[in-house]
Amino acid sequence: MKKIEAIIKPFKLEDVKDALTEAGITGMTVSDVKGYGRQQGHSELYRGAEYVVDFLPKIKIELIVANKDVDSTIHLITEASKTGKIGDGKIFVSPIEKIVRIRTGEEDEEAI
């Protein structure tokens, strides 16, 4: 089992959710986050004064998938969230040792 964390542009969330749902991948956690990568923020003008915005709004999607579904899930997220412009985001994959569904006590892949 793997945990996939994707940092994407906020307006791409529905596209990613729809792509994952169509593929039968259900259950995800979504968080509003802020950060920056190579783009290092940007400047904005407000009432004639320039402000530097260091941290840009992003969406973090977290989901757990079986090992066999990792590559297809990454492909779905990549295709649904790609704009081709700087700041499209990143995907991180981490191993998961154990999962327990609290309500039923199911464990590991049965609990996904």
N, C-alpha and C positions, 0 to 999 in steps of 0.2 A: 504494500500500500504506500502511496505517496501523497504528500500534501503539495498542491499547486497553489502558489500565490502569484497573482497577476496584478500589476500596477498599470492602470490604463487611464485614458482621458475620460472625464465624466460623461461626455455625450455619447460615448461608445458602449455604455453599460447595457442598454436595452438590446443592442445588436449582439453582444456577447451572450447575454442571458438567453435570447431567442435561439442562437446557434447551439448552445449547450442543451437547452430543453428539447430541441428537435432531434438531437443525437441521443436522447434518453438519459442525459446526465442531470440528475436532480439534486438539490440541496447545495447551497453555497452560503457563505457569509460575506456580506458586503460592508465595507467601511469607507467613510470619507477620510482621506488622508491628505497631507501636504508634503511636498518634497521638491527636489530638483536633481537633475543629472547634468549632462553636458550642456543643456541650455542655460543653466545657472540663473534662472529667473528672467525677469524683464523689467523695463521701466514703464511707468504710466504717468500721464499728466492728469492732475486733479486740481481744478481751480487755479490753473496757471503754474502750479508747482509740480516738479517731477519727483516721483516716488519710485524707489526700487522695490519690486516685489520679489523677494528671494525664494519663497516657497510657493509653488504653484499647486492649485487644487487637483487632486487625482482621486481615483477610486481604487480600492484594494479588494480584490476578489480572492477568497480562500475556499478551496474545495479539496476533498479527499477522493482519490480514485484508486481502483485496483491497478497493479503494475502494468497489466496488459492494455489499459486505457490511457496511459500517460501520453504517449506520442500523439494519438488522435485528439486528445483534449488540448494539448499545446497547439496543435495545428488549427483547431477550431477557434481558440482564443486569438491566436495570431491573425488569422484571416478576418475575423469579425472586428478586431480592434485596430487594424492597420490603416493609417491614413497616408503613410509614406513621408510624413514630416517629422521633424525632430520633436521629441517628447511623447512619442507613441507609447512608451512604457517598457516594462521588463516582465519576464516570467521567471519565477524561482521554483525549483522542485526540491523537496526534502523528504527523507524517509520517515514513515510513521511506524512506530513499534507496536502500538496497540490502540484499539478503539473499543469503547463500551457504550452501548445505547442505554442510557439511564432507565428509561421506562420499562424495557423488556429484559435487559441483561444480555442482549445479543452482543457478540464480540467480533472484532476484526471485520472481514469482508461482509458478513451478514449484517453488520451494523452500519455499513456505508449507506 
